[in-house]
Amino acid sequence: MERRTIRIGHVKRIYVLRHGKSDWGADYGSDHDRPLKNRGVRAARRVGRFLRDAEQLPDLVVSSSAVRALTTAQLAEESGSWGCDVRVDRDLYGASRATVLQVIRGLDADIDSVLLAGHEPTSSDVTGSLVGGAQLRFPTAALACIDVPVVRWDAVEFGRGVLAWCVTPKLLSAAGLGDH
């Protein structure tokens, strides 16, 4: 029996990715310049491969300009061979949830899915707000998938999204996902 997916209406998909584990002991100038630890590099690559293997590739990546977030986004995209643009948005560094919503609402209409790479507490705050006020804890390199039933990005509002799934590198590793 052939299985078919029937799509009713339209859904925009938002992936929220917290940066990988950063290296507090590294030599860096400011918090903005703090790099990833090796563990953070491995986690970013695992997340990238997981999305590829799950056939859930974003159309666009928008990353904070901080080194640890941008490196996480770039490593995930490269490891997963997503083939999408990675844009840098300085506003995502230290962003409020209102600022992130503004970034989402400004996306081009032809994009159906976006991955936002950023920081805590913004990652958990934005995800929780999009799905109606959930309290979430985002460990490093955690990835959430939120579906919002809208046709246009400018119609995205807090409380309208559905949390489709959320994974951590530890969970992916335990399940053997994103290994290859």
HUVEN-V667837 format. One record per residue. N is the residue number from 1. RES is the residue in three letters. NEAR is the number of other ideal C-beta (glycine too) atoms within 10 Angstrom. Layout:
n/res/near
N/RES/NEAR
N/RES/NEAR
This chain:
n/res/near
1/MET/3
2/GLU/3
3/ARG/4
4/ARG/5
5/THR/4
6/ILE/4
7/ARG/6
8/ILE/6
9/GLY/7
10/HIS/11
11/VAL/17
12/LYS/23
13/ARG/18
14/ILE/24
15/TYR/22
16/VAL/26
17/LEU/26
18/ARG/27
19/HIS/29
20/GLY/31
21/LYS/21
22/SER/23
23/ASP/17
24/TRP/8
25/GLY/7
26/ALA/13
27/ASP/7
28/TYR/15
29/GLY/7
30/SER/8
31/ASP/13
32/HIS/15
33/ASP/12
34/ARG/18
35/PRO/16
36/LEU/25
37/LYS/18
38/ASN/10
39/ARG/15
40/GLY/22
41/VAL/19
42/ARG/19
43/ALA/30
44/ALA/31
45/ARG/20
46/ARG/25
47/VAL/30
48/GLY/26
49/ARG/19
50/PHE/22
51/LEU/24
52/ARG/19
53/ASP/14
54/ALA/14
55/GLU/6
56/GLN/18
57/LEU/17
58/PRO/26
59/ASP/18
60/LEU/18
61/VAL/23
62/VAL/24
63/SER/25
64/SER/25
65/SER/13
66/ALA/25
67/VAL/19
68/ARG/28
69/ALA/28
70/LEU/20
71/THR/20
72/THR/32
73/ALA/28
74/GLN/17
75/LEU/21
76/ALA/32
77/GLU/24
78/GLU/13
79/SER/20
80/GLY/24
81/SER/10
82/TRP/20
83/GLY/9
84/CYS/16
85/ASP/12
86/VAL/18
87/ARG/14
88/VAL/18
89/ASP/18
90/ARG/11
91/ASP/15
92/LEU/23
93/TYR/19
94/GLY/14
95/ALA/22
96/SER/12
97/ARG/17
98/ALA/10
99/THR/16
100/VAL/25
101/LEU/17
102/GLN/12
103/VAL/19
104/ILE/20
105/ARG/13
106/GLY/11
107/LEU/21
108/ASP/10
109/ALA/10
110/ASP/7
111/ILE/16
112/ASP/14
113/SER/18
114/VAL/22
115/LEU/28
116/LEU/28
117/ALA/33
118/GLY/26
119/HIS/20
120/GLU/14
121/PRO/13
122/THR/22
123/SER/27
124/SER/20
125/ASP/18
126/VAL/29
127/THR/26
128/GLY/21
129/SER/19
130/LEU/27
131/VAL/20
132/GLY/12
133/GLY/9
134/ALA/14
135/GLN/7
136/LEU/18
137/ARG/11
138/PHE/25
139/PRO/15
140/THR/23
141/ALA/28
142/ALA/25
143/LEU/27
144/ALA/26
145/CYS/22
146/ILE/22
147/ASP/18
148/VAL/19
149/PRO/14
150/VAL/16
151/VAL/11
152/ARG/12
153/TRP/19
154/ASP/12
155/ALA/12
156/VAL/19
157/GLU/14
158/PHE/15
159/GLY/9
160/ARG/15
161/GLY/27
162/VAL/13
163/LEU/17
164/ALA/15
165/TRP/11
166/CYS/16
167/VAL/20
168/THR/18
169/PRO/25
170/LYS/14
171/LEU/14
172/LEU/20
173/SER/14
174/ALA/9
175/ALA/11
176/GLY/8
177/LEU/17
178/GLY/24
179/ASP/11
180/HIS/7
